[in-house]
Amino acid sequence: MANQELTGILVRGYESKDLDYKGPAAWEEGGKRACCEIVKDILGMANTKGGYVVIGVSQSAGGFSLDGLMVEQSETWDTTRLNRFLQNYSDPPINTLLRKITYDNKQFVIIEVPQFSGTPHICQKEFPGTLTAPTLYVRTDNNETAPVRSSADFRAVIEQAVRNRSDALLTAVRSILVGGVGPPGTASAREQFLRQRSDAITQFEAQNPLKNKDYTGYREASFFPDRFQEDRFGLDQLRSAAERAHVDFTGWPFLFIHRNRPDVTYAIQDGLETLIGTRDFGGNDMLDFWRFQQSGLFYQRALMWEDTRRDSAGALLHVADTGAIAAYASEAIYCLTRLYDGLLGDEDGLTFVMRLLGTQDRRLTTLDPRKVPLWVSYVCRIPEVVVEERHSIADWRAGIVDHAVAMSKEVFARFNWERPNLESARQTIEKTFSRRL
């Protein structure tokens, strides 16, 4: 969301089913009662129509007061910490998005709560005096969060669940009846998108600050719609879409953008571009590049973090991690669904091409010590792996996990893993979205 939209939520001045104000406070897991009060409101909103919890606005006799947070309080609020605490109480998990904004020289926190997509969220753990389990919380007509008690509230939840599932079902049925999402774009449209992608690749290779190092492995994602129009979207639309798609699940977002970093995100003649290089907590190189063009083409390339690790003898590893592949595919698809929301219609077709570069003689492995290692050596014999799928926007949105598992399976097959452990890939994806990696 853009700052203007966030400010509109902050200054609305009244609570509703989709908006709740909380006074200034720090996020402290030790103060469980206060944390569970927020969890309760998040559960209620997620089971109603989604919404926002604003921290830093207190209620007074004359209405609501925009008090703001002290700097020390603001610094305690973190998306990962909040969601990690939340997942202890919610089944299925809820992934909120936390934003910090400054208004009238005061700091505020806005928690964005998504509406449930398929199954309502049950409170699975009690906290005396605040949460009971198992309980289904909703937002009432009095703009409060409470357990479902009336038949009207219960019917509303059921009807929403049916609508959500019906949307996914209708998309699938429509695809069967018409033979997919409709005919793909013309060959010339695809060729023009691929030509733009080639230009983006050339630009990355020219700017790559790590070209003198021995890294060969990169993960790459390309999204493009069926129809090519060079100036289809304006720069403002692209920036708003990129900001909307900036979501951090694993400590580093798939799409990095920040208004205060024009040195890494900048306008080009026909779109936006980002090149950011940094180091992780272990001192290992990180490198991301992306370009979003007015035609609708999105291209991203990221250095494989596996390439920056060394074995006991000090040699760079030449491996591909199964979990990293699954996580990358899922984050890319999630980014896709947010990036084109409002830019394309639900029935518009969109192609996602995922490539792994530098795969010649690269070994597939599992670097997560918590997982069962691969006992057989699966090695790729081709210099790059390419996997491609095309679906409607609604289809991508309805089946993020399933599509990511399917694309991971195709990548594993190119490493000659004929019967991969897809349940492990699915668990990795679900943990990614639960921010529990």
C-alpha positions as a Markdown table, in Angstrom:
| # | Residue | x | y | z |
|---|---|---|---|---|
| 1 | Met | 0.0 | 0.0 | 0.0 |
| 2 | Ala | 1.2 | 3.5 | -0.7 |
| 3 | Asn | 1.7 | 6.0 | 2.1 |
| 4 | Gln | -1.4 | 7.9 | 1.1 |
| 5 | Glu | -3.6 | 4.9 | 1.6 |
| 6 | Leu | -2.0 | 4.1 | 4.9 |
| 7 | Thr | -2.5 | 7.7 | 6.1 |
| 8 | Gly | -6.1 | 7.4 | 5.1 |
| 9 | Ile | -6.5 | 4.4 | 7.4 |
| 10 | Leu | -4.7 | 6.1 | 10.2 |
| 11 | Val | -6.8 | 9.3 | 10.2 |
| 12 | Arg | -10.2 | 7.7 | 9.5 |
| 13 | Gly | -11.2 | 8.5 | 13.0 |
| 14 | Tyr | -13.7 | 5.7 | 13.8 |
| 15 | Glu | -13.5 | 2.0 | 14.3 |
| 16 | Ser | -15.3 | -0.5 | 12.0 |
| 17 | Lys | -15.3 | -4.2 | 11.3 |
| 18 | Asp | -12.1 | -3.8 | 9.3 |
| 19 | Leu | -10.4 | -1.2 | 11.5 |
| 20 | Asp | -9.3 | -1.3 | 15.2 |
| 21 | Tyr | -7.3 | 1.3 | 17.0 |
| 22 | Lys | -4.9 | 0.5 | 19.9 |
| 23 | Gly | -3.1 | 2.9 | 22.1 |
| 24 | Pro | 0.7 | 3.4 | 22.1 |
| 25 | Ala | 2.5 | 0.2 | 23.2 |
| 26 | Ala | 5.6 | -1.8 | 22.6 |
| 27 | Trp | 5.4 | -5.4 | 21.2 |
| 28 | Glu | 6.7 | -7.5 | 24.1 |
| 29 | Glu | 6.0 | -11.3 | 24.0 |
| 30 | Gly | 6.5 | -11.3 | 27.8 |
| 31 | Gly | 3.4 | -9.3 | 28.2 |
| 32 | Lys | 1.2 | -12.0 | 26.8 |
| 33 | Arg | -2.2 | -10.5 | 27.7 |
| 34 | Ala | -1.6 | -7.4 | 25.6 |
| 35 | Cys | -0.2 | -9.5 | 22.7 |
| 36 | Cys | -3.2 | -11.9 | 22.9 |
| 37 | Glu | -5.6 | -8.9 | 22.7 |
| 38 | Ile | -4.0 | -8.0 | 19.4 |
| 39 | Val | -4.1 | -11.7 | 18.3 |
| 40 | Lys | -7.8 | -11.8 | 19.1 |
| 41 | Asp | -8.6 | -8.8 | 16.9 |
| 42 | Ile | -6.4 | -10.3 | 14.1 |
| 43 | Leu | -8.4 | -13.6 | 14.3 |
| 44 | Gly | -11.7 | -11.7 | 14.2 |
| 45 | Met | -10.8 | -9.6 | 11.2 |
| 46 | Ala | -9.3 | -12.5 | 9.3 |
| 47 | Asn | -12.6 | -14.4 | 9.7 |
| 48 | Thr | -14.7 | -11.4 | 8.7 |
| 49 | Lys | -13.3 | -9.4 | 5.7 |
| 50 | Gly | -9.8 | -8.7 | 6.7 |
| 51 | Gly | -8.7 | -5.2 | 7.9 |
| 52 | Tyr | -6.2 | -3.2 | 9.8 |
| 53 | Val | -5.1 | -2.8 | 13.4 |
| 54 | Val | -3.4 | 0.6 | 14.1 |
| 55 | Ile | -1.0 | 0.9 | 17.0 |
| 56 | Gly | -0.5 | 4.4 | 18.5 |
| 57 | Val | -4.1 | 5.7 | 18.5 |
| 58 | Ser | -5.9 | 5.9 | 21.8 |
| 59 | Gln | -9.5 | 6.5 | 22.5 |
| 60 | Ser | -10.6 | 9.7 | 24.4 |
| 61 | Ala | -13.9 | 11.3 | 25.3 |
| 62 | Gly | -13.8 | 13.3 | 22.1 |
| 63 | Gly | -13.0 | 10.4 | 19.9 |
| 64 | Phe | -9.6 | 9.1 | 19.0 |
| 65 | Ser | -6.2 | 10.7 | 19.7 |
| 66 | Leu | -3.3 | 10.3 | 17.3 |
| 67 | Asp | -0.7 | 9.9 | 20.1 |
| 68 | Gly | 2.0 | 8.0 | 18.1 |
| 69 | Leu | 4.7 | 5.7 | 19.4 |
| 70 | Met | 8.0 | 6.5 | 21.0 |
| 71 | Val | 11.0 | 5.5 | 19.0 |
| 72 | Glu | 11.8 | 2.7 | 21.4 |
| 73 | Gln | 8.3 | 1.3 | 21.1 |
| 74 | Ser | 8.2 | 1.5 | 17.3 |
| 75 | Glu | 11.5 | -0.4 | 17.1 |
| 76 | Thr | 10.0 | -3.4 | 18.9 |
| 77 | Trp | 7.3 | -4.0 | 16.2 |
| 78 | Asp | 8.5 | -6.5 | 13.6 |
| 79 | Thr | 6.4 | -8.6 | 11.1 |
| 80 | Thr | 8.4 | -11.8 | 11.8 |
| 81 | Arg | 8.1 | -11.5 | 15.6 |
| 82 | Leu | 4.4 | -10.7 | 15.4 |
| 83 | Asn | 3.5 | -13.6 | 13.0 |
| 84 | Arg | 5.7 | -16.1 | 14.9 |
| 85 | Phe | 3.6 | -15.3 | 18.1 |
| 86 | Leu | 0.4 | -15.3 | 16.1 |
| 87 | Gln | 1.0 | -18.8 | 14.6 |
| 88 | Asn | 0.9 | -20.3 | 18.1 |
| 89 | Tyr | -2.8 | -19.3 | 18.4 |
| 90 | Ser | -4.1 | -19.5 | 14.8 |
| 91 | Asp | -5.0 | -22.6 | 12.8 |
| 92 | Pro | -4.5 | -22.4 | 9.9 |
| 93 | Pro | -1.7 | -19.8 | 10.2 |
| 94 | Ile | -2.4 | -16.1 | 9.4 |
| 95 | Asn | 0.3 | -14.0 | 7.7 |
| 96 | Thr | -0.1 | -10.4 | 8.6 |
| 97 | Leu | 1.9 | -7.5 | 7.1 |
| 98 | Leu | 3.2 | -4.8 | 9.4 |
| 99 | Arg | 3.9 | -1.3 | 8.1 |
| 100 | Lys | 5.4 | 1.7 | 9.9 |
| 101 | Ile | 4.5 | 5.2 | 8.9 |
| 102 | Thr | 5.2 | 8.7 | 10.1 |
| 103 | Tyr | 2.4 | 11.3 | 10.3 |
| 104 | Asp | 2.5 | 14.7 | 11.9 |
| 105 | Asn | 6.1 | 13.9 | 13.1 |
| 106 | Lys | 4.7 | 10.9 | 15.0 |
| 107 | Gln | 5.3 | 7.2 | 14.4 |
| 108 | Phe | 2.6 | 4.6 | 14.0 |
| 109 | Val | 2.3 | 0.9 | 13.2 |
| 110 | Ile | -0.4 | -0.5 | 10.9 |
| 111 | Ile | -1.0 | -4.3 | 10.8 |
| 112 | Glu | -2.6 | -5.5 | 7.6 |
| 113 | Val | -4.8 | -8.5 | 8.2 |
| 114 | Pro | -5.8 | -10.7 | 5.2 |
| 115 | Gln | -9.2 | -12.3 | 5.0 |
| 116 | Phe | -9.1 | -16.1 | 5.2 |
| 117 | Ser | -8.8 | -17.6 | 1.7 |
| 118 | Gly | -10.2 | -21.1 | 2.2 |
| 119 | Thr | -10.7 | -22.2 | 5.8 |
| 120 | Pro | -11.6 | -19.8 | 8.7 |
| 121 | His | -9.0 | -19.4 | 11.4 |
| 122 | Ile | -9.7 | -21.2 | 14.7 |
| 123 | Cys | -8.1 | -20.1 | 17.9 |
| 124 | Gln | -6.2 | -23.2 | 18.9 |
| 125 | Lys | -4.6 | -22.1 | 22.2 |
| 126 | Glu | -6.1 | -20.4 | 25.3 |
| 127 | Phe | -5.0 | -17.5 | 27.3 |
| 128 | Pro | -7.0 | -17.0 | 30.5 |
| 129 | Gly | -9.4 | -14.0 | 30.3 |
| 130 | Thr | -8.5 | -13.2 | 26.7 |
| 131 | Leu | -8.6 | -16.2 | 24.3 |
| 132 | Thr | -10.5 | -19.4 | 24.5 |
| 133 | Ala | -9.9 | -22.5 | 22.4 |
| 134 | Pro | -11.2 | -23.9 | 20.2 |
| 135 | Thr | -13.1 | -20.8 | 19.2 |
| 136 | Leu | -14.0 | -19.0 | 16.0 |
| 137 | Tyr | -13.7 | -15.2 | 16.5 |
| 138 | Val | -15.4 | -12.6 | 14.2 |
| 139 | Arg | -15.9 | -8.9 | 14.1 |
| 140 | Thr | -19.4 | -8.0 | 15.2 |
| 141 | Asp | -21.7 | -5.2 | 14.1 |
| 142 | Asn | -20.6 | -3.3 | 17.2 |
| 143 | Asn | -17.1 | -3.3 | 15.8 |
| 144 | Glu | -15.8 | -5.6 | 18.5 |
| 145 | Thr | -14.1 | -9.0 | 18.3 |
| 146 | Ala | -16.1 | -11.8 | 19.9 |
| 147 | Pro | -16.7 | -15.6 | 19.4 |
| 148 | Val | -19.4 | -16.6 | 16.9 |
| 149 | Arg | -22.6 | -16.7 | 18.8 |
| 150 | Ser | -25.4 | -15.6 | 16.4 |
| 151 | Ser | -26.7 | -17.6 | 13.5 |
| 152 | Ala | -26.2 | -14.5 | 11.3 |
| 153 | Asp | -22.5 | -14.3 | 12.1 |
| 154 | Phe | -22.0 | -18.0 | 11.6 |
| 155 | Arg | -23.9 | -17.9 | 8.3 |
| 156 | Ala | -21.7 | -15.0 | 7.1 |
| 157 | Val | -18.5 | -17.0 | 7.8 |
| 158 | Ile | -19.9 | -20.1 | 6.0 |
| 159 | Glu | -21.1 | -18.0 | 3.0 |
| 160 | Gln | -17.7 | -16.4 | 2.7 |
| 161 | Ala | -15.9 | -19.7 | 2.9 |
| 162 | Val | -18.2 | -21.1 | 0.1 |
| 163 | Arg | -17.6 | -18.0 | -2.0 |
| 164 | Asn | -13.8 | -18.3 | -1.6 |
| 165 | Arg | -13.9 | -22.0 | -2.5 |
| 166 | Ser | -16.4 | -21.4 | -5.3 |
| 167 | Asp | -14.1 | -18.8 | -6.9 |
| 168 | Ala | -11.3 | -21.3 | -7.1 |
| 169 | Leu | -13.7 | -24.1 | -8.2 |
| 170 | Leu | -15.2 | -21.9 | -10.9 |
| 171 | Thr | -11.8 | -21.0 | -12.2 |
| 172 | Ala | -10.8 | -24.6 | -12.5 |
| 173 | Val | -14.1 | -25.6 | -14.1 |
| 174 | Arg | -13.9 | -22.7 | -16.6 |
| 175 | Ser | -10.4 | -23.8 | -17.5 |
| 176 | Ile | -11.6 | -27.3 | -18.2 |
| 177 | Leu | -14.6 | -26.1 | -20.3 |
| 178 | Val | -12.7 | -23.7 | -22.4 |
| 179 | Gly | -9.4 | -25.6 | -22.5 |
| 180 | Gly | -7.4 | -23.4 | -20.2 |
| 181 | Val | -7.2 | -19.7 | -19.6 |
| 182 | Gly | -7.9 | -18.9 | -23.2 |
| 183 | Pro | -5.4 | -18.8 | -26.1 |
| 184 | Pro | -1.9 | -17.5 | -25.2 |
| 185 | Gly | -0.6 | -14.4 | -26.7 |
| 186 | Thr | 0.8 | -14.2 | -30.2 |
| 187 | Ala | 4.2 | -15.4 | -31.0 |
| 188 | Ser | 5.3 | -11.8 | -31.7 |
| 189 | Ala | 4.0 | -10.7 | -28.3 |
| 190 | Arg | 6.1 | -13.4 | -26.6 |
| 191 | Glu | 9.1 | -12.6 | -28.7 |
| 192 | Gln | 8.9 | -8.9 | -27.7 |
| 193 | Phe | 8.7 | -9.8 | -24.0 |
| 194 | Leu | 11.6 | -12.1 | -24.4 |
| 195 | Arg | 13.6 | -9.4 | -26.2 |
| 196 | Gln | 12.9 | -7.1 | -23.3 |
| 197 | Arg | 14.0 | -9.8 | -20.9 |
| 198 | Ser | 17.2 | -10.2 | -22.9 |
| 199 | Asp | 17.9 | -6.5 | -22.5 |
| 200 | Ala | 17.4 | -6.8 | -18.8 |
| 201 | Ile | 19.8 | -9.7 | -18.6 |
| 202 | Thr | 22.4 | -7.7 | -20.5 |
| 203 | Gln | 22.0 | -4.8 | -18.2 |
| 204 | Phe | 22.4 | -7.0 | -15.1 |
| 205 | Glu | 25.6 | -8.6 | -16.5 |
| 206 | Ala | 27.0 | -5.2 | -17.2 |
| 207 | Gln | 26.3 | -3.9 | -13.7 |
| 208 | Asn | 27.0 | -7.2 | -11.7 |
| 209 | Pro | 29.4 | -6.1 | -9.0 |
| 210 | Leu | 30.4 | -9.7 | -8.3 |
| 211 | Lys | 31.3 | -10.7 | -11.8 |
| 212 | Asn | 35.0 | -11.2 | -10.8 |
| 213 | Lys | 34.0 | -13.8 | -8.1 |
| 214 | Asp | 33.5 | -17.5 | -8.8 |
| 215 | Tyr | 29.7 | -17.4 | -8.5 |
| 216 | Thr | 27.9 | -19.2 | -11.3 |
| 217 | Gly | 24.5 | -20.0 | -9.7 |
| 218 | Tyr | 21.5 | -17.7 | -10.0 |
| 219 | Arg | 17.8 | -18.1 | -9.7 |
| 220 | Glu | 15.7 | -16.1 | -12.1 |
| 221 | Ala | 12.0 | -15.3 | -12.5 |
| 222 | Ser | 10.2 | -13.7 | -15.5 |
| 223 | Phe | 6.5 | -12.8 | -15.6 |
| 224 | Phe | 4.7 | -11.5 | -18.7 |
| 225 | Pro | 1.1 | -11.2 | -19.8 |
| 226 | Asp | -0.3 | -12.5 | -23.0 |
| 227 | Arg | -0.7 | -9.1 | -24.7 |
| 228 | Phe | 2.3 | -6.9 | -25.5 |
| 229 | Gln | 1.9 | -3.1 | -25.3 |
| 230 | Glu | 5.0 | -1.1 | -24.8 |
| 231 | Asp | 3.5 | 1.7 | -22.7 |
| 232 | Arg | 0.6 | -0.3 | -21.1 |
| 233 | Phe | 1.3 | 0.9 | -17.5 |
| 234 | Gly | 2.6 | 4.2 | -16.1 |
| 235 | Leu | 5.5 | 4.5 | -13.8 |
| 236 | Asp | 3.3 | 5.4 | -10.9 |
| 237 | Gln | 1.3 | 2.2 | -11.4 |
| 238 | Leu | 4.5 | 0.2 | -11.5 |
| 239 | Arg | 5.9 | 1.7 | -8.3 |
| 240 | Ser | 2.6 | 1.2 | -6.5 |
| 241 | Ala | 2.5 | -2.4 | -7.7 |
| 242 | Ala | 6.1 | -3.1 | -6.6 |
| 243 | Glu | 5.5 | -1.6 | -3.2 |
| 244 | Arg | 2.4 | -3.8 | -2.8 |
| 245 | Ala | 4.4 | -6.9 | -3.8 |
| 246 | His | 7.2 | -6.1 | -1.3 |
| 247 | Val | 6.6 | -8.8 | 1.3 |
| 248 | Asp | 9.3 | -10.3 | 3.6 |
| 249 | Phe | 8.8 | -13.9 | 4.5 |
| 250 | Thr | 12.3 | -15.1 | 5.2 |
| 251 | Gly | 14.3 | -12.1 | 6.3 |
| 252 | Trp | 14.8 | -10.7 | 2.8 |
| 253 | Pro | 12.0 | -9.9 | 0.4 |
| 254 | Phe | 11.7 | -11.5 | -3.1 |
| 255 | Leu | 11.1 | -7.9 | -4.5 |
| 256 | Phe | 13.1 | -5.2 | -2.7 |
| 257 | Ile | 11.9 | -1.6 | -3.0 |
| 258 | His | 12.1 | 1.3 | -0.7 |
| 259 | Arg | 11.2 | 5.0 | -1.4 |
| 260 | Asn | 14.2 | 6.1 | 0.8 |
| 261 | Arg | 16.7 | 4.1 | -1.4 |
| 262 | Pro | 16.7 | 5.8 | -4.8 |
| 263 | Asp | 20.3 | 4.6 | -5.1 |
| 264 | Val | 19.1 | 1.0 | -5.6 |
| 265 | Thr | 15.6 | 1.5 | -7.1 |
| 266 | Tyr | 15.3 | 4.0 | -9.9 |
| 267 | Ala | 13.4 | 4.9 | -13.0 |
| 268 | Ile | 14.6 | 3.8 | -16.4 |
| 269 | Gln | 13.1 | 5.0 | -19.7 |
| 270 | Asp | 10.3 | 2.4 | -19.7 |
| 271 | Gly | 10.0 | 1.2 | -16.2 |
| 272 | Leu | 11.7 | 0.6 | -12.8 |
| 273 | Glu | 14.9 | -1.1 | -12.0 |
| 274 | Thr | 16.7 | -2.3 | -8.8 |
| 275 | Leu | 20.2 | -3.6 | -8.1 |
| 276 | Ile | 21.1 | -4.2 | -4.5 |
| 277 | Gly | 24.1 | -6.0 | -3.2 |
| 278 | Thr | 24.7 | -6.6 | 0.5 |
| 279 | Arg | 25.9 | -9.3 | 2.9 |
| 280 | Asp | 24.0 | -11.6 | 5.2 |
| 281 | Phe | 24.7 | -12.0 | 9.0 |
| 282 | Gly | 27.4 | -14.5 | 8.1 |
| 283 | Gly | 29.2 | -12.1 | 5.9 |
| 284 | Asn | 28.1 | -14.0 | 2.7 |
| 285 | Asp | 27.4 | -12.0 | -0.5 |
| 286 | Met | 23.8 | -11.3 | -1.5 |
| 287 | Leu | 22.8 | -9.8 | -4.8 |
| 288 | Asp | 19.3 | -9.0 | -6.2 |
| 289 | Phe | 18.3 | -7.4 | -9.5 |
| 290 | Trp | 14.9 | -6.8 | -10.9 |
| 291 | Arg | 13.2 | -4.8 | -13.6 |
| 292 | Phe | 9.5 | -4.0 | -14.1 |
| 293 | Gln | 8.6 | -2.5 | -17.5 |
| 294 | Gln | 5.7 | -0.6 | -18.7 |
| 295 | Ser | 4.8 | -3.4 | -21.0 |
| 296 | Gly | 4.1 | -5.6 | -18.0 |
| 297 | Leu | 7.3 | -7.6 | -18.1 |
| 298 | Phe | 8.8 | -8.3 | -14.7 |
| 299 | Tyr | 12.3 | -9.8 | -14.5 |
| 300 | Gln | 14.2 | -10.8 | -11.3 |
| 301 | Arg | 17.6 | -12.4 | -10.8 |
| 302 | Ala | 19.1 | -13.4 | -7.4 |
| 303 | Leu | 22.4 | -14.9 | -6.5 |
| 304 | Met | 22.0 | -18.5 | -5.2 |
| 305 | Trp | 23.0 | -18.2 | -1.6 |
| 306 | Glu | 24.3 | -21.8 | -1.9 |
| 307 | Asp | 27.2 | -20.5 | -4.1 |
| 308 | Thr | 28.5 | -18.2 | -1.3 |
| 309 | Arg | 29.0 | -21.1 | 1.2 |
| 310 | Arg | 32.2 | -23.1 | 1.4 |
| 311 | Asp | 33.0 | -26.7 | 2.4 |
| 312 | Ser | 35.4 | -27.7 | 5.2 |
| 313 | Ala | 38.3 | -27.3 | 2.9 |
| 314 | Gly | 37.3 | -23.8 | 2.0 |
| 315 | Ala | 36.1 | -24.5 | -1.6 |
| 316 | Leu | 32.9 | -23.0 | -2.8 |
| 317 | Leu | 30.0 | -25.4 | -2.8 |
| 318 | His | 28.4 | -26.3 | -6.1 |
| 319 | Val | 25.0 | -27.4 | -5.0 |
| 320 | Ala | 21.3 | -26.5 | -5.2 |
| 321 | Asp | 19.2 | -26.7 | -2.0 |
| 322 | Thr | 15.8 | -28.3 | -2.4 |
| 323 | Gly | 14.2 | -26.0 | 0.1 |
| 324 | Ala | 15.6 | -22.9 | -1.5 |
| 325 | Ile | 14.1 | -24.0 | -4.8 |
| 326 | Ala | 10.7 | -24.5 | -3.4 |
| 327 | Ala | 10.8 | -21.3 | -1.4 |
| 328 | Tyr | 11.9 | -19.3 | -4.4 |
| 329 | Ala | 9.1 | -20.7 | -6.6 |
| 330 | Ser | 6.4 | -19.9 | -3.9 |
| 331 | Glu | 7.7 | -16.4 | -3.1 |
| 332 | Ala | 7.8 | -15.6 | -6.9 |
| 333 | Ile | 4.2 | -16.8 | -7.4 |
| 334 | Tyr | 3.0 | -14.8 | -4.3 |
| 335 | Cys | 4.8 | -11.8 | -5.6 |
| 336 | Leu | 3.1 | -12.3 | -9.0 |
| 337 | Thr | -0.4 | -12.3 | -7.5 |
| 338 | Arg | 0.2 | -9.0 | -5.7 |
| 339 | Leu | 2.2 | -7.4 | -8.4 |
| 340 | Tyr | -0.5 | -7.6 | -11.1 |
| 341 | Asp | -3.5 | -7.1 | -8.7 |
| 342 | Gly | -5.4 | -4.2 | -10.3 |
| 343 | Leu | -3.1 | -4.1 | -13.3 |
| 344 | Leu | -4.6 | -7.2 | -15.0 |
| 345 | Gly | -8.0 | -8.9 | -14.7 |
| 346 | Asp | -8.6 | -12.1 | -12.9 |
| 347 | Glu | -9.1 | -14.0 | -16.2 |
| 348 | Asp | -6.0 | -12.5 | -17.9 |
| 349 | Gly | -3.3 | -15.1 | -18.7 |
| 350 | Leu | 0.2 | -14.6 | -17.2 |
| 351 | Thr | 3.3 | -16.7 | -17.9 |
| 352 | Phe | 5.9 | -17.4 | -15.2 |
| 353 | Val | 9.3 | -18.6 | -16.4 |
| 354 | Met | 11.7 | -19.8 | -13.7 |
| 355 | Arg | 15.4 | -20.5 | -14.6 |
| 356 | Leu | 18.3 | -21.8 | -12.6 |
| 357 | Leu | 21.6 | -20.8 | -14.1 |
| 358 | Gly | 25.0 | -22.4 | -13.6 |
| 359 | Thr | 23.5 | -25.9 | -13.1 |
| 360 | Gln | 26.0 | -28.0 | -15.1 |
| 361 | Asp | 27.3 | -30.7 | -12.8 |
| 362 | Arg | 25.5 | -29.0 | -9.8 |
| 363 | Arg | 24.4 | -31.5 | -7.1 |
| 364 | Leu | 20.9 | -31.3 | -5.5 |
| 365 | Thr | 21.1 | -31.4 | -1.7 |
| 366 | Thr | 19.3 | -30.4 | 1.5 |
| 367 | Leu | 21.4 | -27.9 | 3.5 |
| 368 | Asp | 18.8 | -27.5 | 6.3 |
| 369 | Pro | 20.2 | -29.6 | 9.2 |
| 370 | Arg | 16.6 | -30.1 | 10.4 |
| 371 | Lys | 15.7 | -32.1 | 7.3 |
| 372 | Val | 16.5 | -35.6 | 6.3 |
| 373 | Pro | 19.5 | -35.4 | 3.8 |
| 374 | Leu | 19.3 | -36.8 | 0.3 |
| 375 | Trp | 21.1 | -40.2 | 0.4 |
| 376 | Val | 21.5 | -40.4 | -3.4 |
| 377 | Ser | 23.5 | -38.0 | -5.5 |
| 378 | Tyr | 21.2 | -36.2 | -7.9 |
| 379 | Val | 23.3 | -34.2 | -10.4 |
| 380 | Cys | 22.1 | -31.8 | -13.2 |
| 381 | Arg | 23.8 | -32.4 | -16.6 |
| 382 | Ile | 22.6 | -29.3 | -18.4 |
| 383 | Pro | 23.9 | -25.7 | -18.0 |
| 384 | Glu | 20.5 | -24.2 | -17.1 |
| 385 | Val | 17.1 | -25.4 | -15.9 |
| 386 | Val | 14.0 | -23.8 | -17.4 |
| 387 | Val | 10.5 | -24.4 | -16.0 |
| 388 | Glu | 7.4 | -22.5 | -17.4 |
| 389 | Glu | 3.7 | -22.3 | -16.5 |
| 390 | Arg | 0.9 | -20.2 | -17.7 |
| 391 | His | -2.4 | -19.6 | -15.8 |
| 392 | Ser | -5.0 | -16.9 | -15.3 |
| 393 | Ile | -4.3 | -14.4 | -12.4 |
| 394 | Ala | -7.2 | -16.0 | -10.5 |
| 395 | Asp | -5.7 | -19.5 | -11.0 |
| 396 | Trp | -2.3 | -18.4 | -9.8 |
| 397 | Arg | -3.9 | -16.8 | -6.7 |
| 398 | Ala | -6.1 | -19.8 | -5.9 |
| 399 | Gly | -3.3 | -22.3 | -6.1 |
| 400 | Ile | -0.1 | -20.7 | -5.0 |
| 401 | Val | 1.2 | -23.7 | -3.0 |
| 402 | Asp | 0.2 | -26.3 | -5.6 |
| 403 | His | 1.7 | -24.3 | -8.5 |
| 404 | Ala | 4.9 | -23.9 | -6.5 |
| 405 | Val | 5.1 | -27.6 | -5.7 |
| 406 | Ala | 4.5 | -28.5 | -9.3 |
| 407 | Met | 7.3 | -26.1 | -10.6 |
| 408 | Ser | 9.7 | -27.4 | -7.9 |
| 409 | Lys | 9.0 | -31.0 | -9.1 |
| 410 | Glu | 9.9 | -30.0 | -12.6 |
| 411 | Val | 13.2 | -28.5 | -11.4 |
| 412 | Phe | 14.0 | -31.6 | -9.4 |
| 413 | Ala | 13.4 | -33.7 | -12.5 |
| 414 | Arg | 16.1 | -31.8 | -14.3 |
| 415 | Phe | 18.5 | -32.9 | -11.5 |
| 416 | Asn | 17.4 | -36.4 | -12.3 |
| 417 | Trp | 15.4 | -36.8 | -9.0 |
| 418 | Glu | 12.6 | -38.9 | -10.5 |
| 419 | Arg | 10.6 | -39.5 | -7.3 |
| 420 | Pro | 11.1 | -36.3 | -5.2 |
| 421 | Asn | 9.8 | -35.8 | -1.7 |
| 422 | Leu | 7.1 | -33.3 | -2.6 |
| 423 | Glu | 5.7 | -33.3 | 0.9 |
| 424 | Ser | 9.0 | -31.8 | 2.1 |
| 425 | Ala | 8.7 | -29.1 | -0.6 |
| 426 | Arg | 5.1 | -28.4 | 0.4 |
| 427 | Gln | 6.1 | -28.1 | 4.1 |
| 428 | Thr | 8.9 | -25.7 | 3.1 |
| 429 | Ile | 6.5 | -23.5 | 1.2 |
| 430 | Glu | 3.9 | -23.5 | 4.0 |
| 431 | Lys | 6.6 | -22.7 | 6.6 |
| 432 | Thr | 7.8 | -19.9 | 4.3 |
| 433 | Phe | 4.3 | -18.3 | 4.3 |
| 434 | Ser | 4.1 | -18.8 | 8.0 |
| 435 | Arg | 7.5 | -17.1 | 8.4 |
| 436 | Arg | 8.8 | -20.1 | 10.4 |
| 437 | Leu | 11.9 | -20.8 | 8.3 |
